[in-house]
Amino acid sequence: MRVEIDIRRPRWLPARFSRRWKLLGAAAVVGLVAAPVGVLANDKFNDVPFGAGHEEVSQVADAGIARGCGSASLNNFCPQNNVTRLQMAQFLSRTGGSASAVKHNDATGALLGGDSPTTILTLDATVPGLIGPGRNQRVKVDASVTVRAASTADCPCEATLFLQNETGAQFSTEHLVTIGDFSGIGEPTNVQVAISYVFTAPAGTEQTYFLSGENTTEDGLTLDPQPLRAHGELTATTYPFPN
């Protein structure tokens, strides 16, 4: 037995009403599907929907480079507005990417100990961006160091250098410097060392970084006869975007 169901327009409903209800039904379906997208599009700015440019606008907003426009209650970004030269200068000044802090010491430098690490340089850096959960930014710390032996008569001598964050935790790898008595008469010797490391720090905070070192021999024992000194420059370069 075959059963057929008639889904044609009822005879009592005119054709023009049938077409109208079809159009209204289709519009209702589109509205239901599009509604969640409209809500999600307001996660950062009401006038920046998901799509091309949405992620970039969110990044510069989180980094504090570009902010909203007009009334705060409207929560708009005004993506089509023209940018003045003053605004351009403000945007660029917030992007970082330039040396935010530099610290150096004189040629006498720090006397490296062997019992515990000696702080050669301390640097305070301002991390850009807006404060908020999970908003971390990059800080690149560069050290240019000179390790000096006043005399190499009792060498070979060794020094180990590394970078630390404000908690004292060592982050960079250890850089080993070896000084030998190549002249045979114990002349003073300088050795240049470059160390770099990219730290991750909470946005909108002040961070402290340390360049530290130890004076050791090849077997790791304290080197008493010929202490070494270290001096140089420590630079922090801040970037607005996370790793």
Backbone hydrogen bonds in HBPLUS format (Angstrom, degrees):
<---DONOR---> <-ACCEPTOR-->    atom                        ^
c    i                          cat <-CA-CA->   ^        H-A-AA   ^      H-
h    n   atom  resd res      DA  || num        DHA   H-A  angle D-A-AA Bond
n    s   type  num  typ     dist DA aas  dist angle  dist       angle   num
A0013-LEU N   A0010-PRO O   3.08 MM   3  5.47 156.7  2.13 110.2 117.3     1
A0018-SER N   A0014-PRO O   3.20 MM   4  6.52 151.6  2.28 147.0 155.3     2
A0019-ARG N   A0015-ALA O   3.10 MM   4  6.43 160.5  2.13 156.7 159.8     3
A0020-ARG N   A0016-ARG O   3.18 MM   4  6.29 155.4  2.24 137.8 144.6     4
A0021-TRP N   A0017-PHE O   3.00 MM   4  6.21 163.5  2.02 151.9 155.3     5
A0022-LYS N   A0018-SER O   3.10 MM   4  6.33 148.7  2.20 143.6 152.4     6
A0023-LEU N   A0019-ARG O   3.04 MM   4  6.35 155.3  2.10 148.8 154.7     7
A0024-LEU N   A0020-ARG O   2.96 MM   4  6.26 161.2  2.00 153.2 158.4     8
A0025-GLY N   A0021-TRP O   2.90 MM   4  5.99 153.8  1.97 143.5 150.6     9
A0026-ALA N   A0022-LYS O   2.99 MM   4  6.21 157.9  2.04 146.6 152.2    10
A0027-ALA N   A0023-LEU O   3.00 MM   4  6.23 157.6  2.05 148.3 154.2    11
A0028-ALA N   A0024-LEU O   2.99 MM   4  6.20 151.4  2.07 143.4 151.1    12
A0029-VAL N   A0025-GLY O   3.02 MM   4  6.34 155.5  2.09 149.1 154.9    13
A0030-VAL N   A0026-ALA O   3.06 MM   4  6.33 164.6  2.09 152.2 155.7    14
A0031-GLY N   A0027-ALA O   2.96 MM   4  6.16 155.9  2.02 146.5 153.3    15
A0032-LEU N   A0028-ALA O   3.01 MM   4  6.27 152.1  2.09 146.6 153.5    16
A0033-VAL N   A0029-VAL O   3.02 MM   4  6.30 158.8  2.07 153.0 158.4    17
A0034-ALA N   A0030-VAL O   2.88 MM   4  5.99 159.2  1.92 151.2 157.3    18
A0035-ALA N   A0031-GLY O   3.03 MM   4  5.89 136.0  2.23 139.7 148.8    19
A0038-GLY N   A0034-ALA O   3.08 MM   4  6.36 155.1  2.15 156.1 163.4    20
A0039-VAL N   A0035-ALA O   3.15 MM   4  6.46 151.2  2.23 150.6 158.3    21
A0040-LEU N   A0036-PRO O   2.93 MM   4  6.20 163.8  1.96 152.6 156.6    22
A0041-ALA N   A0037-VAL O   2.92 MM   4  6.02 141.4  2.07 144.6 155.0    23
A0042-ASN N   A0039-VAL O   3.23 MM   3  5.72 162.8  2.26 112.2 117.4    24
A0043-ASP N   A0040-LEU O   3.28 MM   3  5.78 145.4  2.40 125.4 122.4    25
A0048-VAL N   A0045-PHE O   3.35 MM   3  5.48 165.8  2.38 111.4 111.0    26
A0046-ASN N   A0075-ASN O   2.84 MM  29  5.95 163.7  1.86 166.7 169.0    27
A0054-HIS N   A0051-GLY O   3.15 MM   3  5.64 164.6  2.18 130.0 134.5    28
A0057-VAL N   A0053-GLY O   3.01 MM   4  6.12 161.0  2.05 151.1 155.8    29
A0058-SER N   A0054-HIS O   3.04 MM   4  6.26 156.5  2.10 146.6 153.2    30
A0059-GLN N   A0055-GLU O   2.99 MM   4  6.25 150.2  2.08 145.4 153.3    31
A0060-VAL N   A0056-GLU O   3.09 MM   4  6.40 167.4  2.10 155.8 157.1    32
A0061-ALA N   A0057-VAL O   3.00 MM   4  6.09 144.9  2.13 143.2 153.2    33
A0062-ASP N   A0058-SER O   2.91 MM   4  6.07 162.0  1.95 148.7 153.2    34
A0063-ALA N   A0059-GLN O   2.99 MM   4  6.15 150.9  2.07 147.3 155.5    35
A0065-ILE N   A0060-VAL O   2.88 MM   5  5.16 138.7  2.05 160.1 166.7    36
A0066-ALA N   A0060-VAL O   3.33 MM   6  5.69 161.0  2.37 116.1 121.5    37
A0064-GLY N   A0061-ALA O   3.08 MM   3  5.13 154.6  2.15 101.6 109.5    38
A0130-LEU N   A0062-ASP O   3.32 MM  68  6.03 171.1  2.33 147.4 149.5    39
A0069-CYS N   A0076-ASN O   2.90 MM   7  5.77 157.5  1.95 141.7 146.9    40
A0074-LEU N   A0071-SER O   3.08 MM   3  5.53 146.6  2.19 109.2 118.1    41
A0075-ASN N   A0072-ALA O   3.25 MM   3  5.35 136.0  2.45  99.2 110.3    42
A0081-ASN N   A0078-CYS O   3.19 MM   3  5.62 167.9  2.21 117.4 121.2    43
A0088-MET N   A0084-THR O   2.95 MM   4  6.21 155.5  2.01 147.6 154.9    44
A0089-ALA N   A0085-ARG O   3.01 MM   4  6.22 155.0  2.07 143.1 148.9    45
A0090-GLN N   A0086-LEU O   3.03 MM   4  6.34 152.0  2.11 146.1 154.1    46
A0091-PHE N   A0087-GLN O   2.86 MM   4  6.15 160.6  1.90 154.1 158.8    47
A0092-LEU N   A0088-MET O   2.97 MM   4  6.19 168.8  1.98 153.5 156.2    48
A0093-SER N   A0089-ALA O   2.96 MM   4  6.07 152.2  2.04 143.1 150.9    49
A0094-ARG N   A0090-GLN O   3.21 MM   4  6.40 133.6  2.44 140.9 151.5    50
A0094-ARG N   A0091-PHE O   3.15 MM   3  5.36 137.5  2.33 100.1 111.7    51
A0095-THR N   A0092-LEU O   3.21 MM   3  5.28 153.6  2.28 101.2 109.1    52
A0097-GLY N   A0238-THR O   2.38 MM 141  5.40 171.5  1.39 170.1 171.5    53
A0100-SER N   A0236-ALA O   2.94 MM 136  5.92 147.1  2.05 153.7 164.3    54
A0236-ALA N   A0101-ALA O   2.95 MM 135  5.32 164.3  1.98 153.0 155.8    55
A0103-LYS N   A0234-LEU O   2.83 MM 131  5.17 155.6  1.89 153.2 160.6    56
A0234-LEU N   A0103-LYS O   2.66 MM 131  5.17 162.5  1.69 161.4 167.8    57
A0105-ASN N   A0232-GLY O   3.18 MM 127  5.96 151.1  2.27 158.2 166.6    58
A0109-GLY N   A0106-ASP O   3.11 MM   3  5.77 132.7  2.34 115.9 125.4    59
A0110-ALA N   A0230-ALA O   2.77 MM 120  5.33 155.7  1.83 152.8 148.0    60
A0230-ALA N   A0110-ALA O   2.94 MM 120  5.33 147.1  2.05 139.8 150.2    61
A0112-LEU N   A0228-LEU O   2.90 MM 116  5.72 164.6  1.93 158.9 163.9    62
A0215-ASN N   A0113-GLY O   2.76 MM 102  5.44 168.0  1.77 143.1 145.9    63
A0118-THR N   A0213-GLY O   2.82 MM  95  5.34 174.4  1.83 153.5 154.5    64
A0213-GLY N   A0118-THR O   2.95 MM  95  5.34 146.5  2.06 140.6 151.2    65
A0120-ILE N   A0211-LEU O   2.68 MM  91  5.46 155.1  1.74 154.6 163.3    66
A0121-LEU N   A0211-LEU O   3.27 MM  90  5.14 155.1  2.33 134.3 139.5    67
A0211-LEU N   A0121-LEU O   2.95 MM  90  5.14 161.8  1.98 148.8 151.4    68
A0123-LEU N   A0209-TYR O   2.88 MM  86  5.22 160.4  1.92 155.9 160.0    69
A0209-TYR N   A0123-LEU O   2.81 MM  86  5.22 160.3  1.84 151.8 158.5    70
A0125-ALA N   A0207-GLN O   2.77 MM  82  5.28 164.6  1.79 158.5 163.9    71
A0207-GLN N   A0125-ALA O   2.86 MM  82  5.28 169.2  1.87 159.5 162.6    72
A0127-VAL N   A0205-THR O   2.86 MM  78  5.40 177.0  1.86 175.6 174.6    73
A0204-GLY N   A0127-VAL O   3.07 MM  77  5.36 128.0  2.35 117.4 128.6    74
A0204-GLY N   A0128-PRO O   3.38 MM  76  5.18 148.7  2.48 100.6 105.1    75
A0135-ARG N   A0132-GLY O   3.19 MM   3  5.51 164.9  2.21 131.6 130.2    76
A0203-ALA N   A0135-ARG O   2.74 MM  68  5.62 163.2  1.77 164.8 159.8    77
A0137-GLN N   A0201-ALA O   2.77 MM  64  5.49 164.3  1.79 166.2 165.3    78
A0201-ALA N   A0137-GLN O   2.92 MM  64  5.49 163.5  1.95 155.2 160.6    79
A0239-TYR N   A0138-ARG O   3.08 MM 101  5.36 159.2  2.13 157.0 153.0    80
A0139-VAL N   A0199-PHE O   2.91 MM  60  5.09 158.3  1.96 143.5 145.5    81
A0199-PHE N   A0139-VAL O   2.73 MM  60  5.09 160.9  1.77 158.2 151.3    82
A0140-LYS N   A0237-THR O   2.86 MM  97  5.09 163.9  1.89 157.7 153.8    83
A0237-THR N   A0140-LYS O   2.79 MM  97  5.09 161.8  1.82 147.8 154.2    84
A0141-VAL N   A0197-TYR O   2.85 MM  56  5.48 169.5  1.86 167.7 164.7    85
A0197-TYR N   A0141-VAL O   3.00 MM  56  5.48 145.8  2.12 147.7 157.8    86
A0142-ASP N   A0235-THR O   2.84 MM  93  5.21 161.1  1.88 152.9 159.3    87
A0235-THR N   A0142-ASP O   2.87 MM  93  5.21 163.4  1.90 154.9 160.4    88
A0143-ALA N   A0195-ILE O   2.72 MM  52  5.02 161.8  1.75 160.2 163.2    89
A0195-ILE N   A0143-ALA O   2.93 MM  52  5.02 160.6  1.97 143.0 148.8    90
A0144-SER N   A0233-GLU O   2.92 MM  89  5.27 164.2  1.94 154.8 159.9    91
A0233-GLU N   A0144-SER O   2.87 MM  89  5.27 153.9  1.94 144.7 153.0    92
A0145-VAL N   A0193-VAL O   2.82 MM  48  5.07 172.8  1.83 160.8 162.0    93
A0193-VAL N   A0145-VAL O   2.75 MM  48  5.07 155.2  1.81 155.9 158.0    94
A0146-THR N   A0231-HIS O   2.71 MM  85  5.44 163.8  1.73 171.2 176.8    95
A0231-HIS N   A0146-THR O   3.03 MM  85  5.44 154.0  2.10 145.3 152.8    96
A0147-VAL N   A0191-VAL O   2.85 MM  44  5.20 167.7  1.86 156.0 156.3    97
A0191-VAL N   A0147-VAL O   2.86 MM  44  5.20 151.9  1.94 146.9 156.1    98
A0148-ARG N   A0229-ARG O   2.72 MM  81  5.18 168.3  1.73 153.0 157.1    99
A0229-ARG N   A0148-ARG O   2.99 MM  81  5.18 167.4  2.01 150.5 154.6   100
A0149-ALA N   A0189-THR O   2.90 MM  40  5.31 164.3  1.92 158.9 164.0   101
A0189-THR N   A0149-ALA O   3.02 MM  40  5.31 154.5  2.08 144.8 153.0   102
A0155-CYS N   A0152-THR O   3.14 MM   3  5.04 166.0  2.16 106.6 109.6   103
A0157-CYS N   A0179-ILE O   2.72 MM  22  5.06 157.2  1.77 149.6 157.7   104
A0179-ILE N   A0157-CYS O   2.76 MM  22  5.06 166.8  1.78 151.8 155.8   105
A0158-GLU N   A0216-THR O   3.08 MM  58  5.19 128.0  2.36 166.5 176.5   106
A0216-THR N   A0158-GLU O   2.85 MM  58  5.19 145.9  1.97 129.9 139.8   107
A0159-ALA N   A0177-VAL O   2.91 MM  18  5.11 147.7  2.02 141.6 150.3   108
A0177-VAL N   A0159-ALA O   2.79 MM  18  5.11 162.3  1.82 159.2 163.9   109
A0160-THR N   A0214-GLU O   2.86 MM  54  5.18 155.0  1.92 145.1 153.6   110
A0214-GLU N   A0160-THR O   2.83 MM  54  5.18 144.7  1.96 140.8 152.5   111
A0161-LEU N   A0175-HIS O   2.94 MM  14  5.13 161.6  1.97 140.5 145.8   112
A0175-HIS N   A0161-LEU O   2.86 MM  14  5.13 168.9  1.87 153.4 157.2   113
A0162-PHE N   A0212-SER O   3.00 MM  50  5.61 153.2  2.07 153.2 155.6   114
A0212-SER N   A0162-PHE O   2.97 MM  50  5.61 170.9  1.98 172.4 173.9   115
A0171-PHE N   A0163-LEU O   3.02 MM   8  5.96 169.8  2.03 154.9 158.1   116
A0164-GLN N   A0210-PHE O   2.81 MM  46  4.94 156.2  1.86 145.7 149.9   117
A0210-PHE N   A0164-GLN O   2.89 MM  46  4.94 166.4  1.91 141.4 144.2   118
A0165-ASN N   A0169-ALA O   3.15 MM   4  5.77 151.8  2.23 152.1 157.1   119
A0168-GLY N   A0165-ASN O   2.94 MM   3  5.47 159.6  1.98 116.6 123.3   120
A0217-THR N   A0221-LEU O   3.05 MM   4  5.54 138.8  2.23 149.3 160.8   121
A0220-GLY N   A0217-THR O   3.01 MM   3  5.20 162.9  2.04 111.4 115.6   122
